[in-house]
Amino acid sequence: MQTPHNYVPVLFASLLQPIVDLFDHMEKKEPKGPNEVQASKHENGYAASIAVLTVIVIESVCNRARHVYGLVDRNGAVQTLRELQAGGLADDVEELFVLRDVIAHNHIWEAIAEDDTTGLTLVSATKHPSYGDAKFNRTVDLEIRQTRRLHLDIFPARIHRQTAIVVLQKCVEVLRFLENSDTRLVGSTDPHIIWKSRPVAFYQWVDEL
């Protein structure tokens, strides 16, 4: 007779390969980065998708950490990292969640753009007042439409390849921090993914982007 055992499902490890696959698809489109107004639809769409899934990875692994430590409240990833003395990393992650909200809720802006010899330029942009919350107001510089610490573009159409890379780098920083704090929190050391038909450590893959 088999012995029953505890099973606690968490998603973060299952999301790593889909994130890598999305990045591969984005690279095949040869992203060029944004002008003042927007990135290409392919770059914007893939980068936004990568960013959202990567933030879900962070939330998932932080939820695992709370479970391992027997914490029963529903404090999110940012508060979890603060409780674990992550310092400025928690503030950086808060900006990732602001970006997640910008994408997931499709913050609406009204903008005026014009064409010049270098492409589209932005004349003005105003966010609809019904979008954003306290953390948005705390972390975003509306004048330049970026977060204050990581300089993430929060004008939705300008989310681009480098935005995705910064989010991935911060995700790996979170995973390494948790792993170094307590090996039980991540559950496996530097999980592997498939990149260009060969296995690569996920942390290494992100480090080399």
N, C-alpha and C positions, 0 to 999 in steps of 0.2 A: 504494500500500500504506500502510495506516494505521500510525502509529508507536505501539508499545505504551508505556504509561506506568504508573507506580506508582499503586496505589489502596489506601488504608488506611481501611477503614470504621470510623466511629465514630458512635454513636447520638445524641449529645446534641442536635444541631440538629433531629433528627427527632422528639424528644420534646416540644419546646416547645409546638407546637400542641395535642397531646393534653392537656397540662397546662392550657392556657388553656381548652380545651373543658370539662374537668372543673370548673374554677373557675366557668365560666358556668353549668353545671348546678347547682352548689352555690348560686350566687346566686339562681337562679330559685326555689329552695326557701325563700328568705328566712331564712337562718340567724340564730339568736337568741343564739348563744353557749351555753356550758355552765352548769349549776348545779354544786353541789359534787361531784356524782357523775358526770354524763355530759352530753354534747351530744346533740342529736337524732340518730337513726340516719342520716339523710341528711347532715347536717353532718359527723358523725363519719366516715362512710364516704368522702365526697368529700375531706375534709381529709386523712385518712390516705393516700388514694390519691395526692393531689397531693404530699404530703410525700415519699412513697417515690419517685415518679417524678423529683421534683426532686433528691433526693439521688443518684439514678442519673445525672442530668445532670452533677452535680459530679464523680462518679467517672469518667464517660466523658471529660469534658474534661481532667481531670487525667491520665488514661491517655494521652490524645493528647499532652499536654505532655511526659510521660516519653518517648514515642516520638520526638517532635521532637528532644529533647535526647540521644537515643541511649542512654537509661538502660535497662538490660536486667533489673534486678531487679523484683520485684513489689510494691514499696512502694505503699501506698494513697494516697488523696487527701490525708489529713491530713499524712502524712510528706512528700508532694510539696510541699505548701504550705509546710511548715517549711523544706524544703531551698531553696525559692525566697524565703525570708525574708518570709513573709506575716505574721509576728507573731501577734497575737491572733486574726486571721482563721482561722488553723489550729485554734486552740482552739475557736472557735465551730463550725467545721465538724465537729470531733470530736463535739460535742453533737448535730449533725444526724444523724450516723451512729448515735449511741445511740438517737435517736428512730426511725430506720429499723429498727434491730434490735428495738425494742419492738413495732413494727407487724408486721414480717415474721415474727418468731418468736412473736407474740401472747403477750407476757409475761403470766403468770397471777397474778392477785391474789385474795385472799380479803378481802371487804369487808363491813361492816355499814352499812346506810343506813336512814334513817327519813324519813317524810314530815312536813313542818311547813307552815305557812301560805305559805312561800316556795317550796315544792317539795322535792325530795329533798335531804337533807343527809347528809354522810358522818360516821359515828360512828368508824369505824376502818378501816384498810386495811393489809394485810400482803402483800408480794410473796412468791411462792413462791421458796424459796431456790435452786432449780435454774436460775433465770433471771437474766441479767445476767453481765457479765464485768468485767475490770479497768477498762476505760474507763467502763463504767456506774458502777462504784463510785467512780471518780475524779470523775465529772462530775455525779452526781445527789445532790440533797438528799432523802433518803427521807422526811423528816418532812413536807415540803410537796409531795412527789411531782413535783418539777420539776428541770430542769437548773439548774446554779448560775449560768451566765453569761447564757443567753438566756431562762431561765424557761419552757422548753418543758414542757408537761404530758406526763408519761410514764406516767400512769394511762391505759390505752388508751382507755377510753370517753370521756375528757375531751378528746381531741384534737379541735380545732375550727378554725373559719375563721382565727382569728388565728394559730394554730399554723402553718397552711399559709402565711400571709403572711410570717411571720418566716423560714420556710425559703426561700421564693422570694426574699426580700430578700437573704439570705445567698448564695444561688446567683448572683444578679446581681453581688454584691460580688466573688465568686470570678471570674466571667467578666470583669469589668472589670479586676481585678487582673492576671489572666493576659494579657489583651489589652494592657494598659499595659506589662507586662514584656517582651512579645515578640509582635508581631502575628501570628506564625506559629502561636501556641498555640491560638487560638480559630478562626482560619480565615476568619471574616467579622465585620465590625463591626456590632454590635447587630442580630442577625437579626430579621426582621419576622414577626409573627403576624397572624391575623385575629381581631378583637374587635368584636362588634356589627356584623358585615358590612363592616368596613373594615380596611385594613392599618395596623398600629401597630408601632412598634419595641418589641421585647420588654422592653428595659430600661425604656423609658418606661412601658409598661403596668404593670410591677411597681412602679415609683416612685410611680404614681398610685393604687395600691390603698389 
